[in-house]
């Protein structure tokens, strides 16, 4: 995700969501940005097979840390899917939806 953000900043000169939503980017570049954000959010959410860190994090942390992890931090990545991938990169999200439907 960091590489996608830095590449957007370098290419466009801003990371403002409103200005970026008005900008017409090349479709292939949007797909690469979508992959960068998607992989980062899959690790944080966690989705299989990238969730190997979650059981260890819950078992090694104290109860308050586990509650904070499960209650807030894991939900932020799900919010990121909706806020960034679907609203900022809708074309590439639709592209990957078609691949998902194809292999389902």
C-alpha atoms as a printed R data frame, in Angstrom:
    type eleno elety resid chain resno       x       y       z
1   ATOM     1    CA   UNK     A     1   0.000   0.000   0.000
2   ATOM     2    CA   UNK     A     2   2.844   2.355   0.786
3   ATOM     3    CA   UNK     A     3   4.347   1.809  -2.659
4   ATOM     4    CA   UNK     A     4   0.968   2.527  -4.270
5   ATOM     5    CA   UNK     A     5   0.553   5.732  -2.259
6   ATOM     6    CA   UNK     A     6   4.087   6.916  -3.043
7   ATOM     7    CA   UNK     A     7   3.604   6.136  -6.723
8   ATOM     8    CA   UNK     A     8   0.331   8.097  -6.789
9   ATOM     9    CA   UNK     A     9   2.045  11.009  -5.036
10  ATOM    10    CA   UNK     A    10   4.931  10.905  -7.504
11  ATOM    11    CA   UNK     A    11   2.719  10.624 -10.611
12  ATOM    12    CA   UNK     A    12  -0.038  13.065  -9.734
13  ATOM    13    CA   UNK     A    13   1.520  15.286  -7.108
14  ATOM    14    CA   UNK     A    14  -1.250  14.899  -4.538
15  ATOM    15    CA   UNK     A    15  -2.946  12.269  -2.422
16  ATOM    16    CA   UNK     A    16  -6.210  14.155  -1.982
17  ATOM    17    CA   UNK     A    17  -9.062  11.691  -2.589
18  ATOM    18    CA   UNK     A    18 -11.345  14.279  -4.133
19  ATOM    19    CA   UNK     A    19  -8.774  15.421  -6.691
20  ATOM    20    CA   UNK     A    20  -7.763  11.837  -7.451
21  ATOM    21    CA   UNK     A    21 -11.374  10.798  -8.026
22  ATOM    22    CA   UNK     A    22 -11.683  13.502 -10.696
23  ATOM    23    CA   UNK     A    23  -8.476  12.389 -12.407
24  ATOM    24    CA   UNK     A    24  -8.561   9.933 -15.284
25  ATOM    25    CA   UNK     A    25  -5.813   7.374 -14.773
26  ATOM    26    CA   UNK     A    26  -4.760   4.613 -17.145
27  ATOM    27    CA   UNK     A    27  -6.751   1.428 -16.510
28  ATOM    28    CA   UNK     A    28  -3.679  -0.815 -16.105
29  ATOM    29    CA   UNK     A    29  -2.187   1.547 -13.525
30  ATOM    30    CA   UNK     A    30  -5.445   1.495 -11.552
31  ATOM    31    CA   UNK     A    31  -5.242  -2.293 -11.446
32  ATOM    32    CA   UNK     A    32  -1.738  -2.164  -9.951
33  ATOM    33    CA   UNK     A    33  -2.855   0.399  -7.367
34  ATOM    34    CA   UNK     A    34  -5.827  -1.772  -6.525
35  ATOM    35    CA   UNK     A    35  -3.583  -4.799  -6.022
36  ATOM    36    CA   UNK     A    36  -1.282  -2.846  -3.713
37  ATOM    37    CA   UNK     A    37  -4.130  -1.650  -1.543
38  ATOM    38    CA   UNK     A    38  -5.963  -4.996  -1.688
39  ATOM    39    CA   UNK     A    39  -2.992  -7.054  -0.495
40  ATOM    40    CA   UNK     A    40  -2.335  -4.629   2.353
41  ATOM    41    CA   UNK     A    41  -5.972  -4.718   3.445
42  ATOM    42    CA   UNK     A    42  -6.106  -8.529   3.171
43  ATOM    43    CA   UNK     A    43  -3.176  -8.831   5.553
44  ATOM    44    CA   UNK     A    44  -4.745  -6.406   8.008
45  ATOM    45    CA   UNK     A    45  -8.347  -7.708   7.871
46  ATOM    46    CA   UNK     A    46  -7.133 -10.745   7.920
47  ATOM    47    CA   UNK     A    47  -8.234 -12.889   5.012
48  ATOM    48    CA   UNK     A    48  -7.027 -16.393   4.297
49  ATOM    49    CA   UNK     A    49  -4.157 -17.289   3.548
50  ATOM    50    CA   UNK     A    50  -2.633 -14.057   4.836
51  ATOM    51    CA   UNK     A    51  -4.041 -14.471   8.349
52  ATOM    52    CA   UNK     A    52  -1.276 -16.543   9.928
53  ATOM    53    CA   UNK     A    53  -0.326 -13.651  12.212
54  ATOM    54    CA   UNK     A    54  -3.750 -13.331  13.882
55  ATOM    55    CA   UNK     A    55  -3.847 -16.371  16.244
56  ATOM    56    CA   UNK     A    56  -0.373 -15.590  17.548
57  ATOM    57    CA   UNK     A    57  -1.259 -11.926  18.063
58  ATOM    58    CA   UNK     A    58  -4.364 -12.812  20.064
59  ATOM    59    CA   UNK     A    59  -2.679 -15.479  22.179
60  ATOM    60    CA   UNK     A    60   0.414 -13.397  22.971
61  ATOM    61    CA   UNK     A    61  -1.371 -10.163  23.831
62  ATOM    62    CA   UNK     A    62  -3.064  -9.217  27.068
63  ATOM    63    CA   UNK     A    63  -6.851  -9.196  27.203
64  ATOM    64    CA   UNK     A    64  -7.164  -5.442  26.599
65  ATOM    65    CA   UNK     A    65  -4.828  -5.624  23.613
66  ATOM    66    CA   UNK     A    66  -6.775  -8.518  22.143
67  ATOM    67    CA   UNK     A    67 -10.054  -6.642  22.577
68  ATOM    68    CA   UNK     A    68  -8.633  -3.539  20.889
69  ATOM    69    CA   UNK     A    69  -7.225  -5.690  18.074
70  ATOM    70    CA   UNK     A    70 -10.496  -7.508  17.449
71  ATOM    71    CA   UNK     A    71 -12.791  -4.555  18.116
72  ATOM    72    CA   UNK     A    72 -11.237  -1.715  16.190
73  ATOM    73    CA   UNK     A    73  -8.036  -2.385  14.311
74  ATOM    74    CA   UNK     A    74  -9.343  -5.322  12.264
75  ATOM    75    CA   UNK     A    75 -12.445  -3.344  11.303
76  ATOM    76    CA   UNK     A    76 -10.393  -0.465   9.903
77  ATOM    77    CA   UNK     A    77  -9.123  -2.585   7.017
78  ATOM    78    CA   UNK     A    78 -12.674  -3.547   6.118
79  ATOM    79    CA   UNK     A    79 -13.524   0.141   6.093
80  ATOM    80    CA   UNK     A    80 -10.509   0.666   3.828
81  ATOM    81    CA   UNK     A    81 -11.923  -1.827   1.328
82  ATOM    82    CA   UNK     A    82 -15.098   0.231   1.101
83  ATOM    83    CA   UNK     A    83 -13.593   3.706   1.322
84  ATOM    84    CA   UNK     A    84 -10.554   3.342  -0.902
85  ATOM    85    CA   UNK     A    85 -10.990   0.386  -3.216
86  ATOM    86    CA   UNK     A    86 -14.641   0.760  -4.083
87  ATOM    87    CA   UNK     A    87 -14.970   4.549  -4.031
88  ATOM    88    CA   UNK     A    88 -11.515   5.550  -5.305
89  ATOM    89    CA   UNK     A    89 -10.798   2.656  -7.699
90  ATOM    90    CA   UNK     A    90 -14.228   1.391  -8.846
91  ATOM    91    CA   UNK     A    91 -13.104   0.283 -12.328
92  ATOM    92    CA   UNK     A    92 -10.362  -1.996 -11.082
93  ATOM    93    CA   UNK     A    93 -12.610  -3.307  -8.287
94  ATOM    94    CA   UNK     A    94 -15.133  -4.314 -10.949
95  ATOM    95    CA   UNK     A    95 -12.324  -5.957 -12.933
96  ATOM    96    CA   UNK     A    96 -11.384  -8.144  -9.974
97  ATOM    97    CA   UNK     A    97 -15.044  -8.872  -9.250
98  ATOM    98    CA   UNK     A    98 -15.328 -10.390 -12.705
99  ATOM    99    CA   UNK     A    99 -12.286 -12.595 -12.003
100 ATOM   100    CA   UNK     A   100 -13.847 -13.650  -8.714
101 ATOM   101    CA   UNK     A   101 -17.123 -14.572 -10.415
102 ATOM   102    CA   UNK     A   102 -15.229 -16.486 -13.089
103 ATOM   103    CA   UNK     A   103 -13.413 -18.718 -10.592
104 ATOM   104    CA   UNK     A   104 -16.243 -19.139  -8.126
